[in-house]
Amino acid sequence: MSDVRYKSPLWIDEYDYPLTDERIAKYPLKERDHSKLLLYKNGKISEDKFYRIGEYLNAGSLLVYNNTRVIPARLVFHKHITTEDGNAKEGARIEVFCLEPLQPKDYALSLGSTESCEWKCMIGNLKKWKQGRLSLHVSSDDGSTDLTLYAEKLSTQGNTHTVRFSWTDSSISFADILDLLGELPIPPYLNRKTEQSDKTTYQTVYSRIKGSVAAPTAGLHFTSQVLDTLREKGIDTAELTLHVGAGTFQPVKTADANLHTMHKEIISVSRETIESLIRHAGRITAVGTTSMRTLESLYYIGCRLREEKDIEGDIHVGQFEPYEKEYTLGMSEALKGITEWLDRTGQDTLHADTQIMIKPGYKFRIVNRLITNFHQPKSTLLLLVSAFVGEDWKKIYNYALNNDFRFLSYGDSSLLEGRQTIDI
C-alpha cells in the first residue's frame, strides 16, 4: 500500500463536539416521519419536519436507499454444568454476535442453510468458553417447534472468531433459527436492552434483504406515506444493498484518523439501479452513509473495470483507493464500465465489498445530496459528513445542539447539499 495516508495527518480530536447522554435519543418518536429535519444548502441552515422532505427535493431527481434488513444476530447461550449429585444447572452466560457469513459466504445462502453454517462472530464472556460445544434448546407448547442449536468455536483471528452453527431440525433455515432464538442488536450507546418495539422501529419500512447487524438509520424516518408523496412529485427511487456491520460503531482510537482501519462491508447493486444512476447523473440523493459509501465505491469499481476489463477474484474497494490514484472518467462513463462488465459476465447484479474511507479531501463522484442522522463525535461517519460539507459541519452540529435536535440512531435527520460539483 502507498504511504499516501501518512503524508497529511488527520487529527481526530478536531472532529469532536460535546454530546451528552441526554441528547442521545433512546427511543424513536411515535410517528417516525415527524422527526426534525435540518436543511443545509449553500452554507445556510434551516429546519422543518421530515414528512415535508419532498418540498426540498427536485422532480426528476433520484433518491437511493439501502434495502438491507437487520437480523437478530445476537445469540445468548449458557454453559451447562453437572452438579455433584448428577443434576444439570445453567452456567455462565456466553453471547455470540454473528457478524458476517463465512461458509457459505453469500448472505442469502448462509441464512437459507438448513443443517449448518459458519459465521465470523464476536463472543462475549469468551474466557468462559475455552472448548466444547454450546447448545440452546427451544420448544413450543403445541409441539410445532422442538430443536437444539449448537455452536462450536473453530478458530480465532484478532477479536473475532469462526463459529460453526448446527441444529437438529433440517426443515428450519438459519434465518428461522435467528428469528426464533436471536436478539435484535440495537446500538450499544442506547445503554438499554432490546425491547419488543425495536423489532419494528429499528427496521426501515423498505427493508427486505436480511444481513445487517445495524440499521441504516437515516432511512428510519421514512414512511409509506412519505415515499408515496415523493413519487407523486416525480422523485424517482432506487435501491441497493450494503449489509451494515458492527464496525459502524467502531470508534477511531488513533490520534491520526488515517491510521484507523475501516471495516469491510458487503454490497450488492442491480443493473437496474446502475442504469438509473446514469440517467439521473447530477441529481442523486443518498439516504444515509451506507448508501453514500456504496454509491461512491461504484465509481472506483467502474474505473477499474474500464481499465482492466475483468477483475481477478472478489471485487474490493480498498480504504485508501480514492486517494492513491486519480481517475479522470466522469460518473456516467465509470458506471458504464460496470454495466458492460455485467453484460460480459452474464450477470444482473454487481456483488462486491467496500472498505472505502470518505474523509476530508475526498472528491465526490456520484452523490449530490445526503440524508443522514447526527453521528457520534470523533467517528468515521462524522469524517464523511465533514468531507461532504466542509468545515460547515461544525456550524451544522452547533445548530442541532442549540435547537434541541435528537442525536444518533433514533434521533433526528438532516438533508445536506454537497459543496462539490459532480463531474457527470
N, C-alpha and C positions, 0 to 999 in steps of 0.2 A: 504493500500500500504506500502511496505517496505520503510524504510528510507535510502535505499542504495544511492539514488540520492543526499543525503546531505553529504555523507562521504568524497567526494573529490570535492570541488568546481571547477566549470569550468568557469573561468573568461572570459566573452565575450569580454572584451577590448583587450584580447590577439589575437583576430581574427578580427583585424581591418587592413585596408590599405587605402591609400589616393585615393579615387575615386572622381574625379572632373566631373562636368556636361558634359564637352566636350568629356570625354571618353565614355559616355553612347551613344550607337547607337540609334538615334531617329527613323531611318528608316532602313530597311534591304538593302543589296546590290541588284542591279538589277538582278543579277544571284545568286540565293541563295547558290548554291554549290561552288561559288568562294570565300567564306569566308576563312579567315586564319584558319589554324589548328595547334594548339600547340601539340607537341608529347612529352609524358613523359614516360620513361621506364628505370628501374634500376638506378634511380637518375639522368638520363641525359635528357636534354631538347633540342628539335629541332623544326622546323616548316615546314609546307607545305601548300598546298591548300586543302580544304575539298574534292573536287571531286576526289582526289587521295587517299582517306582514305583506299580503298581496298588494297593498297600496304602495309598497316601496320596491316592488319587482316589476320589471317591464314585460309587457306582452311580447311573445316571441323569444323570451329568454328560456334557459334550461335550468331546472333545479335537479341536482343529482344527490340521491340519498343512499345510505348504506342499509341494505335489507337484512343484515345479519340478525340472528336471534340468540339471546343469552341462554345458555344451557345451565341446568342445576349441577354445576361442576364440582361442588364440594360434597365429598362423601365422608361420613363420620363412622369410624369403626371403633370397637372396643376389644382389647385383648381378652381372651377367655382364660381364666385361671381355675385350676382344680385345687380345691382345699384339701386339707389333710384327711377329712372324712369322706373324700371322694366326690363331693358336690362341686358344681361349676358356679363360678361367680364372675361378674363383669369386672374387667381390669381397666388399665389405662386407656384413656380416650386418644385415638390417633386420627388425625384429619388428613385426608388425601384430596388434594386440589388438582383436578385434571386441567392441564394447560393446553396441550395440543396432541393430536394422534400421531403415533409412530408406525404402527402396524395394525391394520392398513393405514397408510399415510393420509389418504384422502378423507376429509371430514365425513362426507356422506357415507362412504363405505365403512368407516370405523363405527359411526353411530348406528349403522344398519347391521353391524355384526351380530350374529346370533349364538355364538359359542364362546369366543374370546377376542380380546384386542389388547394392544399395548399403547400406553399414553405416557408422555412426559408429564411429570407431576411434581408439585411441591408437597412436602409432608410436614405436618405439624406434630410436635412431640416425637420427633424421629428417634430420639435416644431410647424410647421405649419399644421400638420396632427394630430389633437387631437382626432377626431372621424369622423364617417361617411364614405361613400364610395367615392373613386376616380374613375373617368371614363376617357377613352381615346377612341376617335372615329376615324375610318378610313373608307374611301370610295374611290372607284376608278371611274375615268371618264366614263368607259364603263359599270359601274354598276355591275361588276362581284364580287366586294367586298364591303360590307356595314355592318359593325359591330361595336359594342361598347364593350370594355374591362373594367371590373370593378375590383377594388382592395379594399379589406376590411381587416383591421388590427384586428386580433383576440386576440393575446397575445404577451407578451414581456418576453424575457429571456436574461439578460445581455444586450449586444449591438445588439442583433438580435431579429427579430420579426416574428411571424407566420402570413402570409398574404394569404387570400383566393382570388383566381382569378376566375372570371366567365365571360362569354361572350355570346353574343346574337345569334351567328350562330353555331349550333351544328354540322355543316358539316366541321368545321375547328378545327384542333387539337391545343393544347397549343404550340407545336413546330412551327406550322404555325403562330400562334399569335406572337411568339417571332421573327420569320423571318420578319413578316410584321411591327412590332412596336418596336422591341428591338434594342439596340445598342451593338456592339461587345465591351466587356470591356477590352481594351488594358491596359497594366500595368500603374499604377499611376506615376511611375518615368519617363515616357516619356514626361510628362508635356505638352501634346497636346490632342486635340480631336481626336476621331476615324475618319479615312478617308476611302473613298471607297476602296482604295488599301489594307487596313488592312484586309478586308473581305477575301482576298486571301492570303496575305503574312503572316497573323497571324494564319494560319492553316497549319499543316503538309500535305504533299502530300498523306499520307496514313490515314488521319483522317477519321473516319466513324461512330463512336459511340458517339452520342450527349450527352453532360452532363457537360463539363468543363467550368469554368469561367476564365480560364487562359490556355494558350497553353503550352504543354510540349516542351519547346523551343529548347532543344538540337536537336529535330527532324526537326526543320525548315530548316536545311541545306541540307537535303536530297532531291534529285530529282528522277524522274523515271529512268533517265539515270544512276545515281549513284547506285540505287538499282539493276538495270539490270547488271551493272558491277560486283557487289558483288556476285550475283547469278552465273554469268559466271565463277567466280573464285572458286566457290564451297563453298561460305559462306552462311550458311542457315539463315533463318529469322523466327521469331515467334512474335506473338503479344499478348498483354494483355491490360487491360483497368484499368486505375486509373483516376477518374474524379477529375481534379485539382481544388481545392477550393481557395477562396480568401485568406485563411490563409497562402498560399505560400508566400504572400507578407508581412505577419505579422512580424514586427521587433522584435528582442529579447530585451525586455525592462528591464529585470532583470540583475543585475550585475553578478550573478551566473546563467549561462545558464541552469543549471539543474532545476531551478525554473520556467523556461518558460513552458507554456502549449502548447504542439503541437496540431495542428489542425487534425481533423479526416477526412479521405478521403475514398471513396468507391472504391473497387477493384473487378474486375471480371477476372478470368483466366480459360481458357478452359482446358479440359483434354488433348487435342492435344498439347497445349503449355507445360503443365507439363511433359508429356511424352517426348517431345523434349528436355526439360531441363535435364532430367535424362540421355538421350542418349548423350548429349553434356557436361556432368559434367566436370568441369575443363577448359572449353573453351567457356565461356559465356561473351558476351559484352552487357552491359545495355546501351540503348540510353536514357540518361537523368536521373535525380534524381528521377523522378516519377517511372520509370521502376525499378530503383535500390531499392526504398523503397518497391515496390510491391514484387519484387523477394526475397528480404531478409525477408519480412514478411511471405512468403510461408514456409520458413524453420520452423518458430515457430508454424505456424498453423499445419504443418505436424507432428512435435514432439508432440504437444498436442493431435492430433487425434490418434497417435500411443499409447499414454498413456491412454487417456480417451475413445477411440473408437468413441464416439459421444460427441459433444459439445452442451450444452443446449442453446437455443436461438440463437441470431445472433453471428457469428464468428467475433471476435475482437482481434486485436493485440494491446496491451497497449504500452504506451510511453516508459516505462522502462522495459518491459518484457524481452528483451535480457540481461539485467544486473541483473535480480532478480533470474534467475535460469540458471545453466549451463547444457546444453544438450550435450550428448556425441554422438548422432547419426551423421553419415555423411550426406551429402546433399542428395544423392540418396535415402537412407532409409527414410529420413524425407519426401521427396516428394512422395514416395510410400504410405506413410500414408494418403496423400490426395487422390491419385487415388483409394486406397482401400475404403476410405470413400465415394467417388463418386459412386463406384460400389454398396456399401451397400445401398445408398440412391437413386440410380437410376437417378443420375444427370450427366450432361456432362460438367457443368461449376461450378467452385467454386465462390461463392459470399461472400464477407466479407468486413470489413473495417479495416483500419490501422491507428494508431496514433504513429507509431514507430519513435523513435528519434535516428538517427545514428550520433554518436558523437565520439570524440577521446576516445579510449578504447574499441570501438565496435569490435567484432570479426566477420569478413565477412564469410558468409556461402555458398554463391552461385555465386556472381559476381566476375569475374577476371579483366575485363576492363570496363571503364566508358567513354562514350562520353558525354560531358557536356559543357555548356557555362561558362562564368565568372560571378560569383554571387556577390551580394551586401555584403559590409563589415558587420561584426557582425550579420550574418544571420545563420539560421539553415542549409541552403544549403552549406554555407562555412564550417560549422562544419562537414557536411557529407564528403566534399572533403578532409578535414584535416584527418578525420578518415581513409580515403582510401589511402592517400599518405603520411601521417605523417607530420612532420614539413616541409617537402619539399613543402607544399602548399605555403609557403612564397616565395620560390625560383621561383615557377611556376608563381605566380601573379606578382612578380617583373619583371620577363622576359616579361610577357604580357604588363605590364605598360611601360617598356623600349623599346618595339618593336612595338608600335603602334597597338596593338590589340584593338578591339572594344568590349565594355562590355555590359552585361545584355541581355535581351530577343532577341533583334535584332542584337546582337553582334557576335563575332567570337566564334570558338569552340575549344575543346581540346579532345585528346584521352589519357586517363590516365590509366596506368597499376598499379593495386593494389600492395601493399607491403606485403600482407599476402598470404600464401598458403591455398587454399581451401581444406578442408577435404571432398573428394568426396565419 
